Amino acid sequence: MVIDKLPHTEGDWEVVQKPTLIKTGLKVKKCTICGEVLEEKVIPANTTLLYIIISSGVAVLVIIALGIITYKRKH
């Protein structure tokens, strides 16, 4: 006797690994019956925030350098 396999029942996306500033994350879609992973998607790293942080740091360094140059010229 052969029993036919039932079709998978697709669940919602589940984040398995959250992305960081420099590493990608991963989300999966599993079957709600057997738990088999049906689909995987990479979540891009949050590089926009990293660029904002770096840009802000550079801007602060430039302002400090200009302040030091201005102070030395006056004294």
C-alpha positions in Angstrom: 0.0 0.0 0.0 1.4 3.4 -1.0 0.4 6.5 0.9 0.7 9.8 -1.0 2.6 12.5 0.6 0.4 15.5 1.5 1.4 18.9 0.1 3.2 21.4 2.3 1.3 24.1 4.1 3.3 27.3 3.8 3.8 29.3 7.0 4.9 32.9 7.5 8.4 34.3 7.2 10.5 33.7 10.3 13.7 35.6 11.0 16.4 33.0 12.0 19.3 35.4 12.0 18.9 39.2 12.4 21.2 41.4 10.2 23.8 43.5 11.9 25.8 46.6 10.7 28.2 44.3 8.8 26.6 40.9 8.5 23.5 39.7 6.5 20.6 38.0 8.2 18.4 35.1 7.2 14.7 34.5 7.1 12.9 31.3 6.3 9.4 30.1 5.4 8.6 26.6 6.8 5.8 24.1 6.3 3.4 24.4 9.3 2.8 20.6 9.2 6.3 19.1 9.0 8.6 22.0 9.7 10.6 21.6 6.5 12.2 24.8 5.2 10.5 25.7 1.9 12.2 29.0 1.1 15.1 31.1 2.4 15.9 34.7 1.9 18.9 36.8 2.9 18.2 40.0 4.8 20.7 42.7 3.8 23.1 44.1 6.4 22.1 47.5 7.9 25.0 49.3 6.1 23.0 52.6 5.8 23.2 53.0 9.5 27.0 52.2 9.4 27.6 54.9 6.8 25.6 57.4 8.9 27.7 56.6 11.9 31.0 56.8 10.0 29.9 60.0 8.3 29.0 61.6 11.6 32.3 60.6 13.1 34.2 62.1 10.2 32.2 65.3 10.5 32.9 65.5 14.2 36.7 65.0 13.6 36.7 67.8 10.9 34.9 70.2 13.3 37.4 69.4 16.1 40.4 69.8 13.7 39.0 73.2 12.5 38.6 74.3 16.1 42.2 73.3 17.0 43.5 75.2 13.9 41.4 78.3 14.7 42.6 78.2 18.4 46.3 77.9 17.4 46.0 80.8 15.0 44.6 83.0 17.7 47.1 82.1 20.4 
